[in-house]
Amino acid sequence: MLHVVASPPPLPLPPWYRRRALDDLGRLIEHAEAELGRHLATVERSAADGGGPCPARAELRLAERRLAILRHSRELLLLAGGARPEDRAAA
């Protein structure tokens, strides 16, 4: 049987640390979006050329997952900083 132990609430981060982490995440998200676009273009070209097995599809799924994780990390960091919903939408 699996037992889940609740973790304590995270300690508040200093404002400078949060800003730096959000800036870093922003750059990583931009890079991941560009990577996702490249993989999507490769998959589309492969489909236009007649389909068949395309290793880029697996890479596309990985890029989508990475981008989702980065965006989730940014959301958690914003929530930990007490950001209001309208602030999170703008980020």
C-alpha positions, 0 to 999 in steps of 0.5 A: 500500500502506498502512503502519501505524506503531505509536505509542509508549505513552501517557505516564501522566496525572497522577491529578487529570487522569484524575479530572477527565477521568473526571468529564467523560466521566461527564457526557457519557455521562449526556447521551448516554444521555438523548439516545439515549432521546429518539431511541429514543422518537421512532422508536418513536412513528413506528413506532406511527404507521405507520412510513414514513421516519423521520429520527430513525432516522439520529439514533438510530444517531448517538446510539448511535455517540456513546455507544459512543465515549464509553464506549470513551474511558472504558474507555481512560482507566481502562486507562491509569490501571491500573484493575483489571477490577472497577474498570472494571465499577463505572465 
